[in-house]
């Protein structure tokens, strides 16, 4: 089973202008990923020409539209930071972030929500499942402000961790009981082990009484 960690989009003021369009852009696709990186570089400062275009666009926007663009920029940064935190903490159990974009009044695309798919399937043995769920929990709680979905995934992973811990304890119990049953099934072996322990203790006592340099009596076991 795969669970998607998501950042829900914020509520908008009714007075704010409606967005022109929404697109969903999965960054797992190599071409889309490169295009998104190039677009982000252009946004973050693609040179003097780009800055001049931005200034021209800003001057052509109304005050209300400029406020929308400012909010979109803030949201874009929050979403990217949130999803990067998930992906970095998830390690091999997390995928690349995917984002949903909104076109602002300035014609640019801004990330308004995102998700990182995290593998929460159990491993083949309880110990490995415990180690994996610990990573999943850290990944779900990695952002500074985990969403409700993030907390739900963390709780699910905690339940699976507890179940794996119970299974591990049961395995250890069964192993111990099996060892006891094997001893009970072979009383001759148990008696021999006890006699051997008693002989070793007696040999140690005799060696101490006879003084140093005296060899301990030996016991030869015939097959």
N, C-alpha and C positions, 0 to 999 in steps of 0.2 A: 504494500500500500504506500502511496505517495501523498504527502500532505503539502498543500501550498500555503506558505506564509504570506499574508497579504497586508498591504497598507491601504486602508480605505480612503477614498477621496474626501476632502473636506466639504462642509456645507457651504453653499454660496448665498450671498445676500440677494434677495429678490430683485433689488435695484440694479445689480450688476448685469452687464450685457451677456447674453447667452453665448457660449463658445461656438465657433464656426464649425468645428469638426473634432472627432475623437478617432485615434488610430491605436491599435494594439501592436506593439513591436517587440517580438521575442529576440533577446540578445543571444540566444543559443545559436542562431544562424550566423555563420561567419560573415557573410556579406552584409547582413543587417547590422551586425556588431560593429564592423569597420565603418559603415556609414554613420552609425550613431556616434561613434567616437569622433569622427571628423566633424559632425554637426556640433558636438559638444565643444570641440576645440574652437570652432567658429564663434560659438556663443561666448566662450570664456575669453576671447580676445584674438580675433583672426586678423589683426593688422589694422593699419590706419584707415584703409578703405572701408572695412567692416564697421569700424567705429563711426565713421562719417555716415554710413547708411543707418546705423542705430540712432544717431542723433537726428537724422532727417525723419526717421519713422517716429521717434519720440515727439518731435515738434509737431507732427501731423496728427497726433493722438489728442483726444480730449482729456481733461483732468480725470474723469471717471475711468477712461480706458487706461491711462497711465497707472492708476491705482490697481486695476485688474492685473496689468503686466507685473507690477511689483509683487503682488500676492502670488502670482504664478511662479515667478522666479524663486521666491522663498519656499514655496511648496516643492518645486523641482529639486532644490538642494536637500530638503528634508527627506524626500522620498528616496533619492539616490543614496544618501548617507544611511538611512534605515535599512535598505536592502543590501547594501555592501556589508553592513555589520552582520546580517544573517549569513550571507554567503561566506564571509571570512571565517566565522566561528563554526560553520557546519563542516568545513573541510571536505573529505571525500563523500560525505552523505548529502551535500547540497549541490544544487545546480546553479547556473548563472542567473542573475536577476533578469526579470522581464518587466517591462513598464507599459503603462497606458498613457498616451500623450494627449494633450489638449492644445489646440492652436489658439494662441493669444491674439489680441487685437493688432499686435505688431507683426503678425504673420509667422511667428516662431512657434515651434513645438516645445511644450513643457511637460515633464513627467508629473502626473497628478496622482498616480497610484502604481503599485508594483507588487511583485511577489517573488519568492525564492522557493522552489520545490525542494523539500527535505524528505529523505528516505527514512521512514520510521518502522520499517519491517523488522521483525525479530531475526537474530542471527541463529546459527545452527546449534549453539550451546548457550546456556544461561550466562556464563561469565562474559562471553563476547557481546551478548545482548545488553548486559549491564554497562559495559564500557561504551557501547554505541549510544544507549539512551542518555548517558551522562553528557555526551557531546551534543546530542539533539536538544537537550534541555538548555545547555549553554547557548546554543545557536538561536533557539526561540526567544531567549531572554537577552540576547546580545544588544539590541538597540537601546538607546537611552529611555525611550518611551514605548515599551511593547504594546502592541494592539491587542484587542480582545481575542483575535484569531491566534496571535502569538502565544498568549497565555493558555488558550485552549490546547494548542499543540504541546506546550510544556507540560500541562497536566496529563495529557495522554501519554507522553513519554515517561512521566513519573509513575503512572500506573503500570506500564509495561516493565519498568525497572523493578518495581516492587514484586511483580509476578515472577520475573526472572530470578530475583533474590530468593523467593520462596522455593522455586524449582531447584536452585543450587543447594539450598539447605536440605531439601528432600533427597537429592542425590547423595549428599554427604552422609545423611542418616542411613540411607539404604546401603551405602558402602560399609559403614560401620557395623550395621546389623548383619550384613553378609559375612563379614570377617568373624563375628561372634558365632554365627551359625556354622562356619567351617571348623572353628575350634571345637564346638560342641559335637560335631559329626565325627571327629577323630580324637577321642579321649586319650588314646595311646600316645599320640603326638604331644598333647598337652601335658601328660604325666612325664614324658621324657624331658620336655622343656623345663618343667619344675625341678626334676632330679638333676639336670645339668646345672641349673642355677644354684641349687644347694651344694653341689660338688665344688663349684667354683668358689663359693663363699668359704667352704671348709678348707680348701687348698690355700686360700689367702690367710686364714687363721693359723694353719700349721706352719706356713712360711714365716709368719711373724714370730711364732713361738720358737722355732728352731734357729732363728737368727739369719742374718744376711749371708749370702753365698750358698744357701741351701736351695736346691732346685725343687720346684713344685712337682708333686706327683702328677703323672700324665694319665690321660684317659684315651684309650684307642677305641675308635668306633669301627666296627666291622660292617661291611655292606651285607 
